Amino acid sequence: MFYKITLPLISPQLFFILIIMTIGSFKVFDTVKIMTGGGPNGATTTLVYYIYEFRTNSIGYASATGVVLMAIIALLTFVYFRSLANKVHYQ
């Protein structure tokens, strides 16, 4: 019953949540800044925190890193759409 009725009905919402949560996982900044500040020897540095650190020294390098972040997110979204498009059932 779950696999034949419930899951096909909620598959568009699950697909949307998967994409939004993937994008949200790349935007972790406040926890790193407040809790560790990059951590000991850069152990908890994320890509967004890395961009933040370089915005004062080299705005061009930070911009290039932001474009790379956008490309990574676009690539992951494209892979999700290609691999899960046949599993999402729209009415």
All heavy atoms as an XYZ file, in Angstrom:
719
protein
N       0.816     -1.186      0.000
C       0.000      0.000      0.000
C       0.874      1.270      0.000
O       0.581      2.219     -0.714
C      -0.917     -0.023      1.217
C      -1.903      1.084      1.260
S      -3.078      0.763      2.567
C      -3.556      2.390      2.939
N       1.933      1.248      0.802
C       2.803      2.419      0.874
C       3.505      2.668     -0.459
O       3.564      3.803     -0.940
C       3.827      2.256      1.993
C       4.812      3.385      2.085
C       4.440      4.602      2.619
C       6.100      3.228      1.608
C       5.339      5.655      2.688
C       7.008      4.269      1.676
C       6.626      5.485      2.218
N       4.061      1.609     -1.066
C       4.841      1.765     -2.290
C       3.982      2.009     -3.529
O       4.452      2.560     -4.511
C       5.725      0.539     -2.522
C       6.847      0.445     -1.517
C       6.812     -0.488     -0.498
C       7.922      1.308     -1.585
C       7.840     -0.562      0.422
C       8.951      1.245     -0.667
C       8.902      0.303      0.332
O       9.908      0.235      1.242
N       2.735      1.601     -3.502
C       1.894      1.752     -4.688
C       0.974      2.963     -4.628
O       0.540      3.448     -5.662
C       1.065      0.495     -4.892
C       1.920     -0.698     -5.247
C       1.092     -1.827     -5.745
C       1.984     -3.000     -5.993
N       2.170     -3.285     -7.367
N       0.675      3.452     -3.433
C      -0.249      4.584     -3.318
C       0.426      5.804     -2.694
O       0.471      6.884     -3.288
C      -1.497      4.197     -2.495
C      -2.269      3.106     -3.228
C      -2.383      5.410     -2.260
C      -3.401      2.512     -2.442
N       0.955      5.654     -1.499
C       1.464      6.795     -0.744
C       2.719      7.389     -1.375
O       2.799      8.609     -1.580
C       1.750      6.383      0.712
O       0.585      5.773      1.256
C       2.145      7.583      1.531
N       3.702      6.577     -1.654
C       4.960      7.086     -2.205
C       4.791      7.764     -3.566
O       5.363      8.845     -3.766
C       5.995      5.965     -2.273
C       7.423      6.395     -2.536
C       7.912      7.335     -1.442
C       8.318      5.193     -2.636
N       4.038      7.209     -4.515
C       3.848      7.950     -5.772
C       3.120      9.289     -5.583
O       3.373     10.233     -6.332
C       3.005      7.003     -6.631
C       3.313      5.666     -6.111
C       3.524      5.847     -4.644
N       2.254      9.380     -4.589
C       1.529     10.630     -4.378
C       2.397     11.721     -3.753
O       2.177     12.904     -4.006
C       0.288     10.392     -3.514
C      -0.864      9.679     -4.213
C      -1.980      9.406     -3.224
C      -1.374     10.499     -5.372
N       3.358     11.333     -2.931
C       4.216     12.342     -2.299
C       5.569     12.494     -2.991
O       6.416     13.256     -2.544
C       4.419     12.055     -0.799
C       5.153     10.738     -0.575
C       3.117     12.110     -0.051
C       5.578     10.523      0.858
N       5.791     11.797     -4.105
C       7.087     11.868     -4.785
C       7.432     13.263     -5.301
O       8.606     13.647     -5.221
C       7.161     10.836     -5.907
O       6.204     11.087     -6.892
N       6.506     14.090     -5.807
C       6.916     15.449     -6.199
C       7.402     16.291     -5.019
O       8.382     17.036     -5.146
C       5.646     16.063     -6.801
C       4.839     14.905     -7.232
C       5.142     13.816     -6.252
N       6.773     16.143     -3.873
C       7.211     16.889     -2.689
C       8.562     16.393     -2.198
O       9.422     17.195     -1.798
C       6.176     16.777     -1.570
C       4.908     17.521     -1.833
C       3.922     16.761     -2.712
O       4.113     15.594     -2.998
N       2.881     17.438     -3.147
N       8.773     15.086     -2.223
C      10.068     14.541     -1.802
C      11.193     14.998     -2.731
O      12.300     15.296     -2.277
C      10.013     13.017     -1.767
C       9.178     12.400     -0.663
C       9.126     10.887     -0.834
C       9.722     12.761      0.692
N      10.902     15.072     -4.010
C      11.892     15.529     -4.982
C      12.255     16.991     -4.733
O      13.422     17.365     -4.746
C      11.334     15.330     -6.388
C      12.281     15.683     -7.478
C      13.455     14.973     -7.656
C      12.003     16.722     -8.342
C      14.331     15.292     -8.667
C      12.873     17.053     -9.352
C      14.046     16.333     -9.518
N      11.258     17.819     -4.482
C      11.487     19.232     -4.191
C      12.304     19.396     -2.906
O      13.271     20.172     -2.864
C      10.144     19.960     -4.070
C      10.270     21.391     -3.676
C      10.720     22.333     -4.584
C       9.943     21.806     -2.396
C      10.844     23.661     -4.226
C      10.064     23.129     -2.029
C      10.516     24.059     -2.946
N      11.953     18.658     -1.869
C      12.673     18.728     -0.591
C      14.118     18.263     -0.762
O      15.037     18.835     -0.164
C      11.943     17.906      0.493
C      10.596     18.527      0.803
C      12.779     17.753      1.743
C      10.676     19.916      1.400
N      14.346     17.249     -1.573
C      15.703     16.765     -1.816
C      16.573     17.855     -2.429
O      17.703     18.093     -1.981
C      15.674     15.546     -2.737
C      17.022     14.997     -3.174
C      17.736     14.351     -2.007
C      16.853     14.034     -4.312
N      16.045     18.562     -3.408
C      16.816     19.623     -4.054
C      17.036     20.795     -3.103
O      18.145     21.327     -2.992
C      16.120     20.074     -5.351
C      16.212     18.945     -6.374
C      16.747     21.346     -5.903
C      15.452     19.191     -7.634
N      16.004     21.208     -2.387
C      16.131     22.336     -1.460
C      17.093     22.021     -0.320
O      17.902     22.874      0.079
C      14.734     22.735     -0.918
C      13.863     23.281     -2.044
C      14.838     23.727      0.220
C      14.420     24.517     -2.697
N      17.052     20.814      0.207
C      17.958     20.449      1.298
C      19.407     20.323      0.812
O      20.334     20.612      1.568
C      17.505     19.139      1.955
C      16.189     19.273      2.696
S      16.167     20.598      3.910
C      17.256     19.940      5.131
N      19.605     19.898     -0.425
C      20.960     19.853     -0.973
C      21.538     21.254     -1.086
O      22.687     21.501     -0.709
C      20.955     19.170     -2.353
O      20.426     17.857     -2.216
C      22.351     19.103     -2.929
N      20.744     22.192     -1.602
C      21.195     23.574     -1.694
C      21.432     24.148     -0.298
O      22.420     24.842     -0.061
C      20.178     24.416     -2.485
C      20.147     23.968     -3.941
C      20.511     25.904     -2.397
C      19.018     24.555     -4.752
N      20.552     23.845      0.645
C      20.696     24.335      2.020
C      21.926     23.783      2.721
O      22.521     24.459      3.563
N      22.319     22.566      2.372
C      23.503     21.991      3.021
C      24.788     22.689      2.584
O      25.780     22.679      3.313
C      23.594     20.503      2.717
O      23.860     20.290      1.357
N      24.775     23.298      1.403
C      25.952     24.052      0.960
C      26.007     25.444      1.579
O      27.039     26.098      1.494
C      25.950     24.184     -0.566
C      26.495     22.988     -1.269
C      25.645     22.062     -1.831
C      27.852     22.778     -1.353
C      26.140     20.952     -2.477
C      28.361     21.670     -2.002
C      27.498     20.749     -2.561
N      24.932     25.899      2.174
C      24.878     27.265      2.706
C      25.188     27.339      4.202
O      24.820     28.300      4.848
C      23.495     27.867      2.456
C      23.182     28.042      0.996
C      21.934     28.845      0.738
C      20.788     28.475      1.600
N      19.584     29.242      1.348
N      25.857     26.355      4.745
C      26.185     26.355      6.173
C      27.287     27.378      6.420
O      28.421     27.208      5.997
C      26.631     24.957      6.632
C      27.056     24.987      8.080
C      25.525     23.951      6.425
N      26.937     28.461      7.054
C      27.913     29.500      7.357
C      27.853     29.897      8.817
O      28.890     29.979      9.485
C      27.680     30.737      6.484
C      28.481     31.926      6.907
C      29.823     31.988      6.614
C      27.911     32.954      7.620
C      30.582     33.068      7.015
C      28.655     34.034      8.031
C      29.998     34.094      7.730
N      26.659     30.171      9.319
C      26.519     30.743     10.651
C      27.029     29.806     11.740
O      27.673     30.262     12.684
C      25.070     31.151     10.912
C      24.079     30.022     10.652
O      24.492     28.980     10.110
O      22.900     30.205     10.982
N      26.790     28.520     11.610
C      27.270     27.575     12.626
C      28.790     27.540     12.661
O      29.391     27.536     13.737
C      26.720     26.174     12.332
O      25.305     26.238     12.199
C      27.075     25.213     13.441
N      29.404     27.532     11.504
C      30.868     27.501     11.442
C      31.452     28.787     11.997
O      32.421     28.768     12.756
C      31.331     27.252      9.990
C      32.833     27.367      9.879
C      30.862     25.906      9.508
N      30.863     29.928     11.646
C      31.389     31.226     12.095
C      31.258     31.387     13.600
O      32.190     31.841     14.270
C      30.643     32.351     11.359
C      31.049     33.734     11.762
C      32.418     34.075     11.270
C      32.717     35.528     11.577
N      34.116     35.818     11.551
N      30.104     31.028     14.146
C      29.857     31.245     15.571
C      30.559     30.205     16.441
O      31.197     30.550     17.436
C      28.346     31.252     15.855
C      27.711     32.474     15.198
C      28.059     31.233     17.344
C      26.208     32.467     15.206
N      30.446     28.945     16.070
C      30.946     27.872     16.936
C      32.464     27.699     16.873
O      33.106     27.593     17.905
C      30.276     26.546     16.565
C      28.781     26.551     16.766
S      28.301     26.435     18.469
C      28.669     24.759     18.818
N      33.019     27.640     15.676
C      34.432     27.289     15.582
C      35.283     28.325     14.870
O      36.499     28.311     15.016
C      34.593     25.947     14.841
O      34.117     26.091     13.516
C      33.850     24.836     15.547
N      34.681     29.169     14.047
C      35.469     30.137     13.283
C      36.398     29.480     12.285
O      37.461     29.992     11.992
N      35.988     28.358     11.743
C      36.834     27.635     10.796
C      37.518     26.439     11.416
O      38.061     25.608     10.722
N      37.474     26.365     12.717
C      38.019     25.203     13.409
C      39.521     25.204     13.524
O      40.204     26.057     12.955
N      40.025     24.241     14.256
C      41.472     24.132     14.365
C      42.066     23.684     13.030
O      41.697     22.657     12.477
C      41.680     23.072     15.446
C      40.416     22.302     15.474
C      39.341     23.234     15.041
N      42.926     24.518     12.499
C      43.626     24.223     11.249
C      42.664     24.057     10.074
O      42.918     23.289      9.162
C      44.497     22.984     11.412
C      45.691     23.004     10.502
O      45.983     24.025      9.893
N      46.370     21.882     10.415
N      41.524     24.764     10.094
C      40.566     24.735      8.989
C      39.752     23.467      8.878
O      39.277     23.131      7.799
N      39.560     22.743      9.984
C      38.878     21.454      9.943
C      37.389     21.577      9.626
O      36.819     20.682      9.015
C      39.061     20.716     11.263
N      36.743     22.662     10.044
C      35.306     22.803      9.807
C      34.987     23.874      8.777
O      33.856     24.331      8.698
C      34.575     23.134     11.119
O      35.095     24.361     11.635
C      34.722     22.039     12.136
N      35.933     24.248      7.974
C      35.714     25.264      6.958
C      34.857     24.697      5.837
O      35.167     23.662      5.265
C      37.049     25.759      6.387
O      37.832     26.291      7.445
C      36.835     26.828      5.347
N      33.762     25.379      5.533
C      32.912     25.000      4.411
C      33.219     25.922      3.230
O      33.955     26.898      3.362
C      31.428     25.102      4.783
O      31.132     26.453      5.141
C      31.088     24.181      5.936
N      32.613     25.627      2.087
C      32.883     26.427      0.898
C      32.368     27.854      1.053
O      33.017     28.807      0.631
C      32.263     25.763     -0.332
C      32.664     26.299     -1.693
C      34.180     26.269     -1.853
C      32.018     25.498     -2.784
N      31.223     28.024      1.694
C      30.672     29.366      1.892
C      31.538     30.155      2.882
O      31.778     31.349      2.686
C      29.203     29.273      2.374
C      28.648     30.634      2.696
C      28.356     28.585      1.339
N      32.024     29.517      3.918
C      32.917     30.195      4.864
C      34.244     30.547      4.188
O      34.837     31.587      4.465
C      33.148     29.331      6.100
C      33.893     30.057      7.188
C      33.268     31.045      7.938
C      35.214     29.775      7.463
C      33.944     31.729      8.920
C      35.905     30.450      8.444
C      35.259     31.422      9.173
O      35.933     32.108     10.150
N      34.683     29.685      3.296
C      35.891     29.943      2.514
C      35.718     31.189      1.656
O      36.620     32.021      1.559
C      36.169     28.706      1.666
C      37.489     28.679      0.965
C      38.667     28.503      1.674
C      37.567     28.787     -0.416
C      39.884     28.453      1.035
C      38.779     28.741     -1.069
C      39.923     28.571     -0.339
O      41.128     28.526     -0.972
N      34.550     31.337      1.041
C      34.255     32.535      0.250
C      34.239     33.768      1.145
O      34.751     34.827      0.785
C      32.913     32.368     -0.489
C      33.031     31.292     -1.555
C      32.450     33.677     -1.108
C      31.706     30.873     -2.163
N      33.670     33.644      2.341
C      33.597     34.765      3.283
C      34.985     35.227      3.705
O      35.242     36.423      3.833
C      32.772     34.358      4.502
C      32.776     35.387      5.599
C      32.010     36.537      5.495
C      33.540     35.204      6.747
C      32.007     37.483      6.498
C      33.544     36.137      7.751
C      32.774     37.276      7.628
O      32.787     38.211      8.627
N      35.885     34.278      3.930
C      37.241     34.635      4.345
C      37.986     35.402      3.251
O      38.757     36.299      3.544
C      38.033     33.378      4.700
C      37.686     32.786      6.042
C      38.532     31.576      6.346
O      39.059     30.938      5.412
O      38.671     31.259      7.529
N      37.772     35.071      2.008
C      38.500     35.704      0.915
C      37.837     36.958      0.387
O      38.385     37.611     -0.487
C      38.704     34.720     -0.235
C      39.843     33.787      0.011
C      39.606     32.472      0.328
C      41.140     34.243     -0.052
C      40.657     31.610      0.572
C      42.190     33.389      0.180
C      41.948     32.062      0.503
N      36.667     37.324      0.895
C      35.992     38.508      0.360
C      36.723     39.785      0.745
O      36.642     40.774      0.033
C      34.547     38.575      0.814
C      34.369     38.945      2.252
C      32.917     39.147      2.602
N      32.771     39.260      4.031
C      32.959     40.374      4.719
N      33.280     41.477      4.107
N      32.823     40.390      6.022
N      37.452     39.805      1.866
C      38.182     41.013      2.257
C      39.531     41.107      1.558
O      39.974     42.199      1.218
C      38.383     41.042      3.776
O      39.062     39.847      4.174
C      37.056     41.140      4.499
N      40.192     40.001      1.345
C      41.528     40.008      0.744
C      41.471     40.075     -0.777
O      42.168     40.860     -1.394
C      42.307     38.759      1.162
C      42.496     38.680      2.651
O      42.433     39.683      3.336
N      42.698     37.489      3.155
N      40.654     39.238     -1.360
C      40.642     39.120     -2.820
C      39.205     38.892     -3.278
O      38.723     37.766     -3.260
C      41.532     37.959     -3.234
O      41.338     37.646     -4.570
N      38.544     39.957     -3.683
C      37.148     39.856     -4.077
C      36.986     39.046     -5.360
O      35.998     38.350     -5.544
C      36.503     41.248     -4.202
C      34.975     41.160     -4.262
C      37.018     41.984     -5.409
C      34.335     40.828     -2.971
N      37.964     39.082     -6.240
C      37.901     38.301     -7.472
C      37.971     36.811     -7.206
O      37.265     36.018     -7.825
N      38.839     36.405     -6.281
C      38.966     34.999     -5.926
C      37.696     34.507     -5.248
O      37.239     33.394     -5.504
C      40.180     34.809     -5.012
C      40.561     33.383     -4.797
C      41.110     32.625     -5.826
C      40.375     32.782     -3.566
C      41.463     31.312     -5.639
C      40.721     31.459     -3.358
C      41.270     30.729     -4.398
O      41.608     29.423     -4.209
N      37.101     35.343     -4.405
C      35.854     34.976     -3.751
C      34.726     34.858     -4.771
O      33.890     33.949     -4.673
C      35.491     36.006     -2.683
N      34.700     35.733     -5.759
C      33.685     35.661     -6.810
C      33.847     34.394     -7.647
O      32.860     33.740     -7.996
C      33.758     36.883     -7.712
O      33.509     38.043     -6.981
N      35.058     34.052     -7.962
C      35.306     32.831     -8.727
C      34.896     31.592     -7.942
O      34.329     30.645     -8.503
C      36.779     32.749     -9.113
N      35.146     31.595     -6.654
C      34.738     30.480     -5.808
C      33.219     30.403     -5.718
O      32.647     29.316     -5.689
C      35.345     30.612     -4.399
O      36.742     30.858     -4.525
C      35.145     29.351     -3.601
N      32.546     31.551     -5.716
C      31.084     31.566     -5.728
C      30.519     30.987     -7.014
O      29.506     30.281     -7.000
N      31.170     31.258     -8.130
C      30.743     30.681     -9.406
C      30.946     29.174     -9.405
O      30.115     28.417     -9.911
C      31.486     31.358    -10.580
C      31.236     30.640    -11.885
C      31.067     32.807    -10.683
N      32.037     28.713     -8.806
C      32.273     27.274     -8.686
C      31.193     26.641     -7.811
O      30.679     25.548     -8.131
C      33.682     26.995     -8.129
C      33.850     25.542     -7.731
C      34.729     27.405     -9.137
N      30.812     27.298     -6.729
C      29.739     26.794     -5.874
C      28.430     26.705     -6.649
O      27.698     25.711     -6.541
C      29.571     27.704     -4.654
C      28.418     27.380     -3.708
C      28.619     26.026     -3.061
C      28.278     28.460     -2.657
N      28.130     27.714     -7.454
C      26.924     27.687     -8.275
C      26.977     26.535     -9.272
O      25.972     25.855     -9.501
C      26.756     29.011     -9.009
C      25.503     29.069     -9.843
S      25.439     30.471    -10.954
C      26.727     30.066    -12.107
N      28.126     26.292     -9.865
C      28.267     25.197    -10.829
C      28.085     23.837    -10.156
O      27.455     22.936    -10.732
C      29.626     25.270    -11.507
N      28.596     23.681     -8.950
C      28.424     22.422     -8.219
C      26.956     22.178     -7.919
O      26.435     21.068     -8.122
C      29.266     22.432     -6.923
C      30.744     22.364     -7.253
C      28.876     21.274     -6.010
C      31.653     22.614     -6.067
N      26.260     23.200     -7.455
C      24.835     23.060     -7.146
C      24.034     22.787     -8.415
O      23.126     21.948     -8.426
C      24.316     24.302     -6.399
C      24.939     24.359     -5.010
C      22.803     24.303     -6.307
C      24.642     25.617     -4.251
N      24.365     23.466     -9.513
C      23.663     23.228    -10.781
C      23.911     21.806    -11.284
O      22.984     21.154    -11.779
C      24.114     24.243    -11.820
N      25.121     21.321    -11.139
C      25.437     19.962    -11.568
C      24.670     18.929    -10.743
O      24.109     17.974    -11.293
C      26.942     19.714    -11.469
C      27.408     18.318    -11.867
C      27.247     18.132    -13.367
C      28.846     18.115    -11.444
N      24.633     19.118     -9.430
C      23.881     18.194     -8.581
C      22.393     18.224     -8.898
O      21.732     17.175     -8.931
C      24.119     18.518     -7.104
C      25.444     18.065     -6.536
C      25.606     18.560     -5.116
C      25.557     16.562     -6.586
N      21.849     19.400     -9.133
C      20.440     19.504     -9.485
C      20.163     18.819    -10.817
O      19.157     18.115    -10.968
C      20.017     20.982     -9.538
O      20.317     21.590     -8.286
C      18.537     21.119     -9.819
N      21.042     18.980    -11.777
C      20.888     18.320    -13.073
C      20.926     16.800    -12.916
O      20.119     16.081    -13.519
C      21.989     18.788    -14.030
C      21.928     18.135    -15.369
C      20.952     18.491    -16.274
C      22.853     17.165    -15.716
C      20.891     17.884    -17.522
C      22.802     16.552    -16.946
C      21.821     16.906    -17.857
N      21.836     16.303    -12.091
C      21.925     14.860    -11.853
C      20.652     14.359    -11.180
O      20.137     13.285    -11.539
C      23.180     14.529    -11.012
C      23.150     13.106    -10.498
C      24.426     14.770    -11.828
N      20.128     15.110    -10.216
C      18.870     14.717     -9.572
C      17.736     14.652    -10.582
O      16.947     13.707    -10.575
C      18.494     15.695     -8.459
C      19.326     15.585     -7.204
C      19.481     16.671     -6.368
C      19.955     14.409     -6.853
C      20.227     16.598     -5.217
C      20.715     14.317     -5.708
C      20.845     15.412     -4.896
O      21.590     15.323     -3.765
N      17.640     15.657    -11.440
C      16.564     15.671    -12.427
C      16.705     14.508    -13.407
O      15.711     13.888    -13.777
C      16.542     16.993    -13.196
C      15.652     18.022    -12.575
C      16.187     19.024    -11.791
C      14.291     17.981    -12.767
C      15.382     19.983    -11.207
C      13.470     18.923    -12.189
C      14.007     19.932    -11.408
N      17.914     14.213    -13.852
C      18.112     13.116    -14.804
C      17.857     11.756    -14.179
O      17.294     10.883    -14.821
C      19.528     13.163    -15.370
C      19.816     14.371    -16.199
C      19.049     14.367    -17.471
N      19.747     13.546    -18.434
C      19.291     13.267    -19.620
N      18.146     13.742    -20.005
N      19.974     12.512    -20.440
N      18.275     11.557    -12.948
C      18.160     10.234    -12.341
C      16.798      9.976    -11.720
O      16.342      8.829    -11.681
C      19.267     10.026    -11.300
O      19.117     10.955    -10.259
N      16.123     11.009    -11.240
C      14.854     10.796    -10.542
C      13.630     11.240    -11.313
O      12.523     11.157    -10.802
C      14.894     11.524     -9.186
C      15.949     11.033     -8.208
C      15.961     11.913     -6.974
C      15.697      9.595     -7.824
N      13.788     11.709    -12.536
C      12.649     12.215    -13.294
C      11.621     11.127    -13.593
O      10.420     11.385    -13.589
C      13.112     12.860    -14.586
N      12.067      9.910    -13.814
C      11.109      8.840    -14.115
C      10.454      8.266    -12.849
O       9.477      7.536    -12.948
C      11.777      7.722    -14.918
C      12.955      7.132    -14.188
O      13.382      7.613    -13.150
N      13.516      6.086    -14.775
N      10.983      8.572    -11.693
C      10.399      8.089    -10.441
C       9.396      9.056     -9.821
O       8.671      8.699     -8.903
C      11.512      7.775     -9.444
C      12.367      6.606     -9.878
C      13.432      6.345     -8.854
C      14.280      5.145     -9.157
N      14.690      4.896    -10.486
N       9.380     10.304    -10.285
C       8.443     11.300     -9.775
C       7.190     11.259    -10.636
O       7.255     11.384    -11.852
C       9.074     12.704     -9.799
C       8.069     13.749     -9.354
C      10.299     12.741     -8.906
N       6.060     11.068     -9.990
C       4.790     10.929    -10.697
C       3.956     12.185    -10.519
O       3.540     12.500     -9.417
C       4.017      9.711    -10.167
C       4.790      8.442    -10.295
N       4.949      7.787    -11.489
C       5.475      7.725     -9.373
C       5.660      6.706    -11.299
N       6.013      6.644    -10.027
N       3.743     12.901    -11.604
C       2.865     14.045    -11.589
C       1.499     13.625    -12.124
O       1.393     12.712    -12.912
C       3.429     15.183    -12.444
C       4.742     15.714    -11.944
C       5.928     15.420    -12.595
C       4.786     16.502    -10.818
C       7.137     15.882    -12.126
C       5.985     16.987    -10.335
C       7.161     16.678    -10.996
O       8.352     17.148    -10.536
N       0.476     14.341    -11.740
C      -0.868     13.960    -12.185
C      -1.217     14.564    -13.498
O      -0.886     15.538    -13.952
C      -1.883     14.389    -11.149
C      -1.690     13.613     -9.875
C      -2.718     14.022     -8.832
O      -3.653     14.739     -9.110
N      -2.538     13.553     -7.644
